[in-house]
Amino acid sequence: MATTPEHDRRIAEIKFYSVYLHYVSKVEKKGRTIEELHTVIEWLTGYNETKVKTLIEEKVTFEIFFKQAQLNPNAKLIKGVICGYRIEDIQTPLTKQARYLDKLIEELSRGRKMEKILRT
């Protein structure tokens, strides 16, 4: 399933802080911690907890969030379906990066071991 230009534009305009709140709720509801969430975000983007808080305060969009990120070289190992899209088939880099993060959060909330989530 290919993304549309409209879908890609919507992803780019999403404010990170609004999605972050959902990430926190999702992982805590499933018995995981905010520290684990931050570990996952840092592994993918290079952002430590302090930087994440700064980006939340600045209300950056996903476009800016990922533009400034240092994406982990092993991110390409993240595969599967998330939100109805097969990650490997997504052509738009920003949309793919956002789905990488969604997939990692999903794996965390489903109780997957951290070493598997972080592709070590």
C-alpha atoms as a printed R data frame, in Angstrom:
    type eleno elety resid chain resno      x      y      z
1   ATOM     1    CA   MET     A     1  0.000  0.000  0.000
2   ATOM     2    CA   ALA     A     2  1.633  3.239 -1.131
3   ATOM     3    CA   THR     A     3  1.215  6.482  0.746
4   ATOM     4    CA   THR     A     4 -0.356  9.464 -0.976
5   ATOM     5    CA   PRO     A     5  1.139 12.962 -1.127
6   ATOM     6    CA   GLU     A     6 -1.698 14.155  1.143
7   ATOM     7    CA   HIS     A     7 -0.889 11.430  3.685
8   ATOM     8    CA   ASP     A     8  2.798 12.341  3.609
9   ATOM     9    CA   ARG     A     9  1.979 16.043  4.076
10  ATOM    10    CA   ARG     A    10 -0.248 15.260  7.077
11  ATOM    11    CA   ILE     A    11  2.562 13.228  8.679
12  ATOM    12    CA   ALA     A    12  4.987 16.127  8.159
13  ATOM    13    CA   GLU     A    13  2.604 18.586  9.859
14  ATOM    14    CA   ILE     A    14  1.868 16.487 12.960
15  ATOM    15    CA   LYS     A    15  3.177 18.114 16.126
16  ATOM    16    CA   PHE     A    16  5.530 15.730 17.922
17  ATOM    17    CA   TYR     A    17  4.293 16.732 21.386
18  ATOM    18    CA   SER     A    18  0.731 15.651 20.571
19  ATOM    19    CA   VAL     A    19  1.861 12.183 19.493
20  ATOM    20    CA   TYR     A    20  4.337 11.913 22.361
21  ATOM    21    CA   LEU     A    21  1.462 12.103 24.849
22  ATOM    22    CA   HIS     A    22 -0.155  9.113 23.111
23  ATOM    23    CA   TYR     A    23  3.145  7.220 23.198
24  ATOM    24    CA   VAL     A    24  3.436  7.777 26.948
25  ATOM    25    CA   SER     A    25 -0.143  6.691 27.554
26  ATOM    26    CA   LYS     A    26  0.227  3.603 25.368
27  ATOM    27    CA   VAL     A    27  3.419  2.298 26.948
28  ATOM    28    CA   GLU     A    28  2.367  3.032 30.529
29  ATOM    29    CA   LYS     A    29 -0.992  1.350 29.999
30  ATOM    30    CA   LYS     A    30  0.897 -1.765 28.929
31  ATOM    31    CA   GLY     A    31  3.226 -1.728 31.942
32  ATOM    32    CA   ARG     A    32  6.285 -0.205 30.282
33  ATOM    33    CA   THR     A    33  8.082  2.900 31.524
34  ATOM    34    CA   ILE     A    34  8.741  6.380 30.218
35  ATOM    35    CA   GLU     A    35 12.458  5.593 30.592
36  ATOM    36    CA   GLU     A    36 12.040  2.696 28.161
37  ATOM    37    CA   LEU     A    37 10.147  4.993 25.811
38  ATOM    38    CA   HIS     A    38 13.015  7.483 25.924
39  ATOM    39    CA   THR     A    39 15.518  4.688 25.298
40  ATOM    40    CA   VAL     A    40 13.630  3.741 22.144
41  ATOM    41    CA   ILE     A    41 13.374  7.358 20.956
42  ATOM    42    CA   GLU     A    42 17.068  7.942 21.631
43  ATOM    43    CA   TRP     A    43 18.076  4.760 19.815
44  ATOM    44    CA   LEU     A    44 16.145  5.790 16.697
45  ATOM    45    CA   THR     A    45 16.796  9.536 16.648
46  ATOM    46    CA   GLY     A    46 19.800 10.236 18.856
47  ATOM    47    CA   TYR     A    47 17.667 12.551 21.041
48  ATOM    48    CA   ASN     A    48 18.214 12.169 24.770
49  ATOM    49    CA   GLU     A    49 15.435 12.917 27.256
50  ATOM    50    CA   THR     A    50 16.490 16.561 27.627
51  ATOM    51    CA   LYS     A    51 16.381 17.137 23.865
52  ATOM    52    CA   VAL     A    52 12.992 15.401 23.597
53  ATOM    53    CA   LYS     A    53 11.628 17.741 26.287
54  ATOM    54    CA   THR     A    54 13.035 20.742 24.406
55  ATOM    55    CA   LEU     A    55 11.411 19.606 21.155
56  ATOM    56    CA   ILE     A    56  8.114 19.128 22.988
57  ATOM    57    CA   GLU     A    57  8.331 22.656 24.441
58  ATOM    58    CA   GLU     A    58  9.115 24.032 20.976
59  ATOM    59    CA   LYS     A    59  6.095 22.158 19.567
60  ATOM    60    CA   VAL     A    60  8.052 20.974 16.550
61  ATOM    61    CA   THR     A    61  6.430 19.090 13.691
62  ATOM    62    CA   PHE     A    62  7.474 15.592 12.682
63  ATOM    63    CA   GLU     A    63  9.191 17.197  9.696
64  ATOM    64    CA   ILE     A    64 11.492 19.219 11.954
65  ATOM    65    CA   PHE     A    65 11.773 16.405 14.510
66  ATOM    66    CA   PHE     A    66 13.193 13.988 11.950
67  ATOM    67    CA   LYS     A    67 15.135 16.587  9.951
68  ATOM    68    CA   GLN     A    68 17.249 17.319 13.045
69  ATOM    69    CA   ALA     A    69 17.537 13.662 14.099
70  ATOM    70    CA   GLN     A    70 20.573 11.443 13.619
71  ATOM    71    CA   LEU     A    71 18.705  8.334 12.504
72  ATOM    72    CA   ASN     A    72 20.224  5.082 13.726
73  ATOM    73    CA   PRO     A    73 21.858  3.196 10.822
74  ATOM    74    CA   ASN     A    74 20.063  0.028 11.974
75  ATOM    75    CA   ALA     A    75 16.658  1.670 11.555
76  ATOM    76    CA   LYS     A    76 16.458 -0.009  8.158
77  ATOM    77    CA   LEU     A    77 16.091 -3.297 10.061
78  ATOM    78    CA   ILE     A    78 12.654 -2.171 11.300
79  ATOM    79    CA   LYS     A    79 10.128 -4.052  9.211
80  ATOM    80    CA   GLY     A    80  6.497 -5.001  9.316
81  ATOM    81    CA   VAL     A    81  3.097 -3.402  9.070
82  ATOM    82    CA   ILE     A    82  2.064 -0.356 11.066
83  ATOM    83    CA   CYS     A    83 -1.077  1.726 10.577
84  ATOM    84    CA   GLY     A    84 -1.915 -0.375  7.527
85  ATOM    85    CA   TYR     A    85  1.371  0.320  5.739
86  ATOM    86    CA   ARG     A    86  4.257 -2.081  5.183
87  ATOM    87    CA   ILE     A    87  7.258 -0.084  6.354
88  ATOM    88    CA   GLU     A    88  9.584 -1.562  3.752
89  ATOM    89    CA   ASP     A    89  7.307 -0.280  0.948
90  ATOM    90    CA   ILE     A    90  7.036  3.342  2.104
91  ATOM    91    CA   GLN     A    91  8.965  5.550 -0.321
92  ATOM    92    CA   THR     A    92  8.777  8.947  1.401
93  ATOM    93    CA   PRO     A    93 11.674  9.157  3.900
94  ATOM    94    CA   LEU     A    94  9.831 11.279  6.478
95  ATOM    95    CA   THR     A    95  6.770  9.024  6.468
96  ATOM    96    CA   LYS     A    96  9.010  5.974  6.748
97  ATOM    97    CA   GLN     A    97 10.857  7.499  9.714
98  ATOM    98    CA   ALA     A    98  7.592  8.337 11.483
99  ATOM    99    CA   ARG     A    99  6.406  4.762 10.937
100 ATOM   100    CA   TYR     A   100  9.719  3.445 12.277
101 ATOM   101    CA   LEU     A   101  8.987  5.273 15.518
102 ATOM   102    CA   ASP     A   102  5.389  4.033 15.557
103 ATOM   103    CA   LYS     A   103  6.573  0.456 15.064
104 ATOM   104    CA   LEU     A   104  9.125  0.687 17.877
105 ATOM   105    CA   ILE     A   105  6.493  2.085 20.244
106 ATOM   106    CA   GLU     A   106  4.120 -0.705 19.244
107 ATOM   107    CA   GLU     A   107  6.787 -3.333 19.939
108 ATOM   108    CA   LEU     A   108  7.538 -1.735 23.314
109 ATOM   109    CA   SER     A   109  3.889 -1.679 24.313
110 ATOM   110    CA   ARG     A   110  3.451 -5.305 23.270
111 ATOM   111    CA   GLY     A   111  6.159 -6.396 25.688
112 ATOM   112    CA   ARG     A   112  8.929 -7.188 23.232
113 ATOM   113    CA   LYS     A   113 12.380 -7.401 24.830
114 ATOM   114    CA   MET     A   114 14.381 -4.200 24.596
115 ATOM   115    CA   GLU     A   115 17.367 -5.845 22.865
116 ATOM   116    CA   LYS     A   116 15.037 -7.000 20.073
117 ATOM   117    CA   ILE     A   117 13.360 -3.599 19.792
118 ATOM   118    CA   LEU     A   118 16.776 -1.927 19.513
119 ATOM   119    CA   ARG     A   119 17.927 -4.455 16.905
120 ATOM   120    CA   THR     A   120 21.052 -5.458 18.862
